[in-house]
Amino acid sequence: MSDIRPTTPSGTDLDPWLDTYALRAFGLSASEVRALFAVASRPEVVSLAGGMPYVRAIPRELVAGAFDRMLLADAPAALQYGSGQGLPRLREHILTVMAEEGITASVDDVVTTTGSQQAIDLVTKLFIDPGDVILAEGPSYVGALGVFKSFQAVTVHLRMDADGLVPEVLEAAIRDQRSAGKRIKFLYTIPNFHNPAGVTLSAERRPRIVDICRREGVLIVEDNPYGLLWFDAPPPPPLHVLNPEGVVYLGSFSKTFAPGFRVGWAVAPHAVREKLVLAAESAILSPSSFNHHLISEYLESVDWRAQVAVFRDVYRERRDAMLRALEEHLPRLSWNVPNGGFYVWVRLPEELHSKQMLPRAVRELVAYTPGTGFYADGQGGRELRLSFCYPTPEFIEEGIRRLASVIDGELELVRAFAGTGSLAPRQDDGAMAAPPPDLN
Amino acid sequence: MSDIRPTTPSGTDLDPWLDTYALRAFGLSASEVRALFAVASRPEVVSLAGGMPYVRAIPRELVAGAFDRMLLADAPAALQYGSGQGLPRLREHILTVMAEEGITASVDDVVTTTGSQQAIDLVTKLFIDPGDVILAEGPSYVGALGVFKSFQAVTVHLRMDADGLVPEVLEAAIRDQRSAGKRIKFLYTIPNFHNPAGVTLSAERRPRIVDICRREGVLIVEDNPYGLLWFDAPPPPPLHVLNPEGVVYLGSFSKTFAPGFRVGWAVAPHAVREKLVLAAESAILSPSSFNHHLISEYLESVDWRAQVAVFRDVYRERRDAMLRALEEHLPRLSWNVPNGGFYVWVRLPEELHSKQMLPRAVRELVAYTPGTGFYADGQGGRELRLSFCYPTPEFIEEGIRRLASVIDGELELVRAFAGTGSLAPRQDDGAMAAPPPDLN
């Protein structure tokens, strides 16, 4: 095993430690999303790329009030090391937050993490030996794919449609992977307002997905950062509700409060939870007591449900602005209609490539995320992700206008070189044969 | 590889996912230090066990002032996701903190981490394939040993004496391991006020250790959380100063400010640093912007050097109290005399076992950490660690008085059963043949 390391990792030939790295280190590479941060932060660029929540919607007095009460009541504990599993008081509040979505659990079942990203990292560390298979929607969350790769997992993508993950596709993948002698470790899924696909797993499919996994002995890792951010009606209850013993559920305060605290959590079956706590302690000893006390004070003293409702209103307005602008400026393209969350997933004309088009977009002062980052296998060139969470409706409209001009310009260029004719409008039938997931 | 998993991991036979875990998950076990937290938190117990800094020495107005300024100036950024490498402004301040110990580096060289524990985790993830060797002092930091085990490393302990790690022992270990066909990935060392051994690597030995590692191509991971907490004179300059290209240096705000923020850092050679940033992003996306902004404000607006001097005075007084009490109540035992940091390392009479004695100690309302937790291989039964960082001098004296009574009681019991005579005072010659490290 130690002799098959690739010769061209992301580092340089001048690295004197090149022969020293673990094999898994060669799976670490800069994500396309992260690389965009530098570009998107220039003020003249309308960024539809990042997934930054609109934290300006949080009145700073609320944070200040929570801080003042915390300092008065709990300063020494807030400055000190804490429990590796997380402050029990905060874990109590997490139960209340999860109850909004129908989850029943006990304080002992909850493990807090440094954002739910760390929960993905710890679950993967706990379950993945090199070569093991993880099933995940295609496209899937770029941060999860990076973790999977860094632990030398093989990610097998599962197709979605307008109702989310397709149960028959899941069944077939399990059968195929096992026939090929592969060990499947878990299904990683984002049932609500999928990142990046925007779709939501239908109520009808949820028990079917859970039953397949139960029958086949496949653990489900259910990532649900956006569940409370619905626009029209709440999504169906989480998969965890249907089989708590078969699901590791991941939640986060990053979207309902603020990501700057880096507080997320996992709820897991008893034996898995025990190991998650040990893995968390090994990784960071204990989470930030300061942030745990502060968030606890916030949840106790602020009407946090009203604040979540404010976020809903903000994001709904922005989604509407984005959909309106797409209809106006890019009517021939297809995209999903998300009922919550942060993202619209767009399919490009087949002559275009989202990654190759990006430099031109940035020149024309609009940024998006190419679809290629959301697949483990290089797919996604004809897709892109647009975020409506951060820019104002006016900027969103301007951004889409610029994007339309970029796309028109690229198409002209391609056709001039190829001598092709006009592009026929695409018709999608809602039961398409390939990613991306559903469209409208 | 997948068929050699042990049959008795820390979980239960009832765990339905038992066949699903990665091999490395079987290396996760609860550390003895963490298990003591529950015991030590009972108010009637004098705990000489944990390593909690005395955060009550920080005036809470200082934290409040930093918070107020941060909220006024930087609230949106503090609540938002940040750079994976850490806030540049904080990394600038980290350079100033490290300059106190003689380190010169650039802002780009610094990667912030969730406490320096996470830096240990990321470095290990980056370099360790299963079976690889890590060299570490014996005894060594329990949190590092846990990480090494969780990545399936083999830890080889190196003997210390009163001047710290013995260069000849390092040379011999490199030779022996390589003769045995093992791949050595790095030397993990705590040169200043060692945890748990209390010793400091002498100025004379530092270039020798660095030269051996340079010559042999062994990376050094230098863990230095206590360097600024010296009592009599500053320690010699860090190993990093002697060969920045061969050392990953780890620092932390946990002991000089407060652990509740979970902010530490690594300074690494360029190519290693690049990979550390990717590994950090994979693990947690980005560190807590909130805590980075807050610590930056604190460092800018508070005389933090004066605050570190306050900590020095507090801990010096407590060390003195502990040494006085040991001399008075346990004169026949031997121990090191730390010139900084948090710990005294004690050798027990050979009839006793520190882990077996602990329940009796807890019954008599004193807690310590058995030496066994600080070795990867079950050594340490005749050693124990006493912490003087948290209890007041009065409690330290009372704790040692109780410990003496526990030891006397245990010795009586052992002798009553064994029919042995009196215990001759132990003489140590400062160049002893086995751990623990230096004595007095």
HADDOCK unambig.tbl for C-alpha pairs under 7 A between the chains (distance, minus, plus):
assign (segid A and resid 11 and name CA) (segid B and resid 271 and name CA) 6.02 0.50 0.50
assign (segid A and resid 15 and name CA) (segid B and resid 271 and name CA) 5.69 0.50 0.50
assign (segid A and resid 20 and name CA) (segid B and resid 127 and name CA) 6.32 0.50 0.50
assign (segid A and resid 20 and name CA) (segid B and resid 185 and name CA) 6.32 0.50 0.50
assign (segid A and resid 21 and name CA) (segid B and resid 126 and name CA) 5.92 0.50 0.50
assign (segid A and resid 21 and name CA) (segid B and resid 127 and name CA) 4.29 0.50 0.50
assign (segid A and resid 21 and name CA) (segid B and resid 128 and name CA) 7.00 0.50 0.50
assign (segid A and resid 22 and name CA) (segid B and resid 126 and name CA) 5.65 0.50 0.50
assign (segid A and resid 22 and name CA) (segid B and resid 127 and name CA) 4.36 0.50 0.50
assign (segid A and resid 22 and name CA) (segid B and resid 128 and name CA) 4.98 0.50 0.50
assign (segid A and resid 22 and name CA) (segid B and resid 129 and name CA) 5.03 0.50 0.50
assign (segid A and resid 23 and name CA) (segid B and resid 129 and name CA) 6.68 0.50 0.50
assign (segid A and resid 25 and name CA) (segid B and resid 126 and name CA) 5.24 0.50 0.50
assign (segid A and resid 28 and name CA) (segid B and resid 278 and name CA) 6.23 0.50 0.50
assign (segid A and resid 28 and name CA) (segid B and resid 279 and name CA) 6.81 0.50 0.50
assign (segid A and resid 29 and name CA) (segid B and resid 278 and name CA) 6.54 0.50 0.50
assign (segid A and resid 30 and name CA) (segid B and resid 278 and name CA) 6.33 0.50 0.50
assign (segid A and resid 52 and name CA) (segid B and resid 81 and name CA) 6.88 0.50 0.50
assign (segid A and resid 55 and name CA) (segid B and resid 76 and name CA) 6.27 0.50 0.50
assign (segid A and resid 55 and name CA) (segid B and resid 79 and name CA) 6.53 0.50 0.50
assign (segid A and resid 55 and name CA) (segid B and resid 80 and name CA) 6.71 0.50 0.50
assign (segid A and resid 56 and name CA) (segid B and resid 76 and name CA) 5.98 0.50 0.50
assign (segid A and resid 76 and name CA) (segid B and resid 55 and name CA) 6.25 0.50 0.50
assign (segid A and resid 76 and name CA) (segid B and resid 56 and name CA) 5.96 0.50 0.50
assign (segid A and resid 78 and name CA) (segid B and resid 260 and name CA) 5.80 0.50 0.50
assign (segid A and resid 79 and name CA) (segid B and resid 55 and name CA) 6.52 0.50 0.50
assign (segid A and resid 79 and name CA) (segid B and resid 258 and name CA) 5.44 0.50 0.50
assign (segid A and resid 79 and name CA) (segid B and resid 259 and name CA) 6.12 0.50 0.50
assign (segid A and resid 79 and name CA) (segid B and resid 260 and name CA) 4.08 0.50 0.50
assign (segid A and resid 79 and name CA) (segid B and resid 261 and name CA) 6.81 0.50 0.50
assign (segid A and resid 80 and name CA) (segid B and resid 55 and name CA) 6.69 0.50 0.50
assign (segid A and resid 80 and name CA) (segid B and resid 258 and name CA) 6.44 0.50 0.50
assign (segid A and resid 80 and name CA) (segid B and resid 259 and name CA) 5.38 0.50 0.50
assign (segid A and resid 80 and name CA) (segid B and resid 260 and name CA) 4.54 0.50 0.50
assign (segid A and resid 81 and name CA) (segid B and resid 52 and name CA) 6.86 0.50 0.50
assign (segid A and resid 81 and name CA) (segid B and resid 259 and name CA) 5.54 0.50 0.50
assign (segid A and resid 81 and name CA) (segid B and resid 260 and name CA) 5.31 0.50 0.50
assign (segid A and resid 114 and name CA) (segid B and resid 284 and name CA) 6.12 0.50 0.50
assign (segid A and resid 115 and name CA) (segid B and resid 284 and name CA) 6.47 0.50 0.50
assign (segid A and resid 117 and name CA) (segid B and resid 283 and name CA) 6.47 0.50 0.50
assign (segid A and resid 117 and name CA) (segid B and resid 284 and name CA) 5.17 0.50 0.50
assign (segid A and resid 117 and name CA) (segid B and resid 285 and name CA) 6.56 0.50 0.50
assign (segid A and resid 118 and name CA) (segid B and resid 283 and name CA) 5.32 0.50 0.50
assign (segid A and resid 118 and name CA) (segid B and resid 284 and name CA) 4.97 0.50 0.50
assign (segid A and resid 121 and name CA) (segid B and resid 283 and name CA) 5.56 0.50 0.50
assign (segid A and resid 126 and name CA) (segid B and resid 21 and name CA) 5.93 0.50 0.50
assign (segid A and resid 126 and name CA) (segid B and resid 22 and name CA) 5.67 0.50 0.50
assign (segid A and resid 126 and name CA) (segid B and resid 25 and name CA) 5.22 0.50 0.50
assign (segid A and resid 127 and name CA) (segid B and resid 20 and name CA) 6.33 0.50 0.50
assign (segid A and resid 127 and name CA) (segid B and resid 21 and name CA) 4.30 0.50 0.50
assign (segid A and resid 127 and name CA) (segid B and resid 22 and name CA) 4.37 0.50 0.50
assign (segid A and resid 128 and name CA) (segid B and resid 21 and name CA) 6.99 0.50 0.50
assign (segid A and resid 128 and name CA) (segid B and resid 22 and name CA) 4.99 0.50 0.50
assign (segid A and resid 129 and name CA) (segid B and resid 22 and name CA) 5.04 0.50 0.50
assign (segid A and resid 129 and name CA) (segid B and resid 23 and name CA) 6.68 0.50 0.50
assign (segid A and resid 143 and name CA) (segid B and resid 282 and name CA) 6.64 0.50 0.50
assign (segid A and resid 146 and name CA) (segid B and resid 282 and name CA) 6.21 0.50 0.50
assign (segid A and resid 147 and name CA) (segid B and resid 282 and name CA) 5.53 0.50 0.50
assign (segid A and resid 185 and name CA) (segid B and resid 20 and name CA) 6.31 0.50 0.50
assign (segid A and resid 258 and name CA) (segid B and resid 79 and name CA) 5.47 0.50 0.50
assign (segid A and resid 258 and name CA) (segid B and resid 80 and name CA) 6.46 0.50 0.50
assign (segid A and resid 259 and name CA) (segid B and resid 79 and name CA) 6.13 0.50 0.50
assign (segid A and resid 259 and name CA) (segid B and resid 80 and name CA) 5.38 0.50 0.50
assign (segid A and resid 259 and name CA) (segid B and resid 81 and name CA) 5.55 0.50 0.50
assign (segid A and resid 260 and name CA) (segid B and resid 78 and name CA) 5.81 0.50 0.50
assign (segid A and resid 260 and name CA) (segid B and resid 79 and name CA) 4.09 0.50 0.50
assign (segid A and resid 260 and name CA) (segid B and resid 80 and name CA) 4.55 0.50 0.50
assign (segid A and resid 260 and name CA) (segid B and resid 81 and name CA) 5.32 0.50 0.50
assign (segid A and resid 260 and name CA) (segid B and resid 288 and name CA) 5.09 0.50 0.50
assign (segid A and resid 260 and name CA) (segid B and resid 289 and name CA) 4.84 0.50 0.50
assign (segid A and resid 260 and name CA) (segid B and resid 290 and name CA) 5.25 0.50 0.50
assign (segid A and resid 261 and name CA) (segid B and resid 79 and name CA) 6.81 0.50 0.50
assign (segid A and resid 261 and name CA) (segid B and resid 288 and name CA) 5.15 0.50 0.50
assign (segid A and resid 261 and name CA) (segid B and resid 289 and name CA) 6.90 0.50 0.50
assign (segid A and resid 261 and name CA) (segid B and resid 290 and name CA) 5.92 0.50 0.50
assign (segid A and resid 262 and name CA) (segid B and resid 287 and name CA) 6.92 0.50 0.50
assign (segid A and resid 262 and name CA) (segid B and resid 288 and name CA) 5.49 0.50 0.50
assign (segid A and resid 271 and name CA) (segid B and resid 11 and name CA) 5.94 0.50 0.50
assign (segid A and resid 271 and name CA) (segid B and resid 12 and name CA) 6.95 0.50 0.50
assign (segid A and resid 271 and name CA) (segid B and resid 15 and name CA) 5.68 0.50 0.50
assign (segid A and resid 278 and name CA) (segid B and resid 28 and name CA) 6.23 0.50 0.50
assign (segid A and resid 278 and name CA) (segid B and resid 29 and name CA) 6.55 0.50 0.50
assign (segid A and resid 278 and name CA) (segid B and resid 30 and name CA) 6.31 0.50 0.50
assign (segid A and resid 279 and name CA) (segid B and resid 28 and name CA) 6.79 0.50 0.50
assign (segid A and resid 282 and name CA) (segid B and resid 143 and name CA) 6.63 0.50 0.50
assign (segid A and resid 282 and name CA) (segid B and resid 146 and name CA) 6.19 0.50 0.50
assign (segid A and resid 282 and name CA) (segid B and resid 147 and name CA) 5.52 0.50 0.50
assign (segid A and resid 283 and name CA) (segid B and resid 117 and name CA) 6.46 0.50 0.50
assign (segid A and resid 283 and name CA) (segid B and resid 118 and name CA) 5.33 0.50 0.50
assign (segid A and resid 283 and name CA) (segid B and resid 121 and name CA) 5.57 0.50 0.50
assign (segid A and resid 284 and name CA) (segid B and resid 114 and name CA) 6.12 0.50 0.50
assign (segid A and resid 284 and name CA) (segid B and resid 115 and name CA) 6.46 0.50 0.50
assign (segid A and resid 284 and name CA) (segid B and resid 117 and name CA) 5.16 0.50 0.50
assign (segid A and resid 284 and name CA) (segid B and resid 118 and name CA) 4.98 0.50 0.50
assign (segid A and resid 285 and name CA) (segid B and resid 117 and name CA) 6.55 0.50 0.50
assign (segid A and resid 287 and name CA) (segid B and resid 262 and name CA) 6.91 0.50 0.50
assign (segid A and resid 288 and name CA) (segid B and resid 260 and name CA) 5.10 0.50 0.50
assign (segid A and resid 288 and name CA) (segid B and resid 261 and name CA) 5.15 0.50 0.50
assign (segid A and resid 288 and name CA) (segid B and resid 262 and name CA) 5.49 0.50 0.50
assign (segid A and resid 289 and name CA) (segid B and resid 260 and name CA) 4.84 0.50 0.50
assign (segid A and resid 289 and name CA) (segid B and resid 261 and name CA) 6.90 0.50 0.50
assign (segid A and resid 290 and name CA) (segid B and resid 260 and name CA) 5.23 0.50 0.50
assign (segid A and resid 290 and name CA) (segid B and resid 261 and name CA) 5.91 0.50 0.50
